[in-house]
Amino acid sequence: MKPFLIFDFDGTIVQSKMLAIQLFNELSGKYGGRKIDKKDIAYLSDLSIPDRLRALNVPLHKLPALIIEGKREYKKTAVSVQPVEGIRDILFSLKDNGYSLGILSSNTTENIQRFLDLYGLTVFDFIHSATNLFGKHKAITSVARKFQIDRNQMLYVGDELRDVQACKKIGVKIVAVTWGFDSASLLAEAKPDFLCNSPAAFADLLLEGG
């Protein structure tokens, strides 16, 4: 039986890293933080979110408000983002090969649906938006319950350390992908079930190796 694939959105399906940096730089001063310089990006990608915020002088308690405002600004500029190179064909191949696909993201359903409509990505069985940044394990559990998916039959696909940590907490297998927000070394340290350094490697895992 093929696993039910649950995808993160930003950084995993869509190339939104640079947009996220742009929006952060536009809003950071309002929340006490400093702007991200290009030379900082590699260093920051090696840090967890709390450590990243400390490096950028943003108090953790201000993060929820920053995220809410960032999502509103994202909506205005979302048409400028592109799918990760090669991912569109892979998603359709997965669907054609009998996989069920869903999206679980902290982004809004509206933002995600606009992107999917723009690029004709009609492959997903559902979109589930969860707002708790550090409660992703609860969001995954909620998705399993809502859509009646056995957690033993789920395979999560995400690009962040918190994705790996959340899945390990509740015993869900995860593919960590390195083309998004967090670095390959940070993800590898968390020991995901699978680590893919390219969309091609991800396709090999599920369409040939899986």
N, C-alpha and C positions, 0 to 999 in steps of 0.2 A: 504493500500500500504506500502510495506516495505521500510525503508529508504535506501539510497545509502550510504554505509559505506566507509569512507575515513580514512585510517590508516596512522599514523606516522610510521616511520620505526625503527630507532635506539631507543632502550629502550622499545619500544612497541611490536614489532614483534621479534626483535633480542636482545639477551643479550649482549649488547656492552658497558655497563657502565664501566667495568673494563678495556676494551681495550681503551676506550676514556681517562681514567685516565692514563693508560700506555703511550699513545701517547702524552698526554699533558705534562707528566713528561719528556719525551724525548725532547720536543720542547720548554718547558717553559723558559729555560734559554736564549734562542735566542730572546725571546720577552719580557725579563725583569721580568718574573714571577718567583715564587718559586714553588717547587715541592709539589704535594699533598701527604701527609702522610696518612696512613690508618686511623689514629685517627681523621683526618679532614673530612672524607667522609660524616658522618652523619650530621655534622654541615653545610657543604657546600650544602647538598641536601635541607636544609631549606631556602636557599637564592635564590633570583632571579639571573639571569645571570649577570646583572651589579654589584650587590652586591658581587657575587661570584668572579668576576674578580678583584674587589677592594680588596677582602680578599687575593687574590693570586698575587696581585701587577702587574696585566696585564692591561695596558692602553686600554681603550675601542677601540681606533682608530687602535690598532694593532690586534684586534680580526679577521677581515676579512682575513688578511694574514696568521694568525695562523690556521684558519679553512681550507683555501686552501691547506696549506702544510699538515695539519692533514688528509685531504681526500686522498692526494697522498699516505701517509704512510698507511692509512686504507686499501687501495687497495692491498698492499703487504701482509697484515695480515688478511684480511677479512675471509679467509678460516678457521681461528681458532675460529670464533664466532659461537654460537649455537642459534637456535630459543628459545624463551621463553618457558619454560616447559609447555607442553600441548597446546600451541597456534596453532600448525600445525593442529591437529585434529579439533580444534574449527573452524579454517578458512575453512576447507573442509566442516564441518557441516553447517556453515553459507551459503556457496555456494550451498550446496545440498538443503537448505531450502529456496532458492529463493532470497537471498541477492546478490546485486551487490557490488563488492569490488574494491577499488582503493588505491594507495599509494601516499601520498604527503610528501616529505622529503627534507631536506637540503643536504642529502647525494647525491652522483652522481647516475644517472640512471645505469651506468655501474656497480658500486659496488653493488647496490640493485639487479640487474638482475643476477649477478654472484651468489649471495646468494640464490635467489629464484630457480635458476637452480640447484644449489648444493643440495637443500633439496626438489626438486620436487614440489615447491609451485606454482602450475599452476592455481591459483584461482583468480588472479587479472586481472581486465579489463584494467587497465592502471597503469603506473608509471609516476609521474610528479615530476621533481626535481626543487626546488626553492632555489635560493642562498641568498636571502635577509633574514638574521637571524631575524630581527625585523619587517619584513613586511609580516608575515605569513597570516594576514587577506587578503592582496592583492593576495597572492598565492592561497588561498582558493577560492576567488572570480574568479580568473583566471581559476581555475580548473572547477568551475561551468559553466563558459561561454564556455570554450573550449570543454567540454564534454556534454554540454547542460543538466546540472543537476539543477533542481530547488533547491535553497539553503534551502527552507523549507523542502525539502525531503532529505537533507544531514544529516548525523550523523558522526561527527569527533571522532576519537579514538586516544588519545595522552597521553603522560606521563609527559609533562612539563607545567609549569605555563604559558609560552608564548602561548601554544596551547589554553588554556582556555581563556586567554585574547583576542586572535585573534578571536576566535569563538564568544565571547560575543560582540565584536565590530561590527560584521556583522550579528548577529542574527542566527548563525548556532548552533544547539545543539551539545553538546560534552559529551563524556564519558572520564573522566580522570582516568587513570590507575596508580596504585601506585607502580608497580614493576619495573619502569624505573629509570629515572634520578632524578626527584624531589620527595620530601617527601610527604607523605599522608597529613600532616598538612598544608604544603604550598599549595597543590592543593585544599584542602578543604576550605581554606580561600578565594580562588578565586571563590567559589560557582559554580562549574560545574553543568550541568544538572544531571549527574550521576557520581558516584565515585565508582570504583571497586578495591577492595584490592587483587584480585586474578584472574587468568584466569578463574577459575571455576565460580566465581561470575559474570564475564563478559558473560560467556556462559549462565548462568541462566537468565541474563537480556534480552538477545536477542533470545535465543532459547527456553526458557520456560516462562520467565516473559514478553517477548516482543511479 
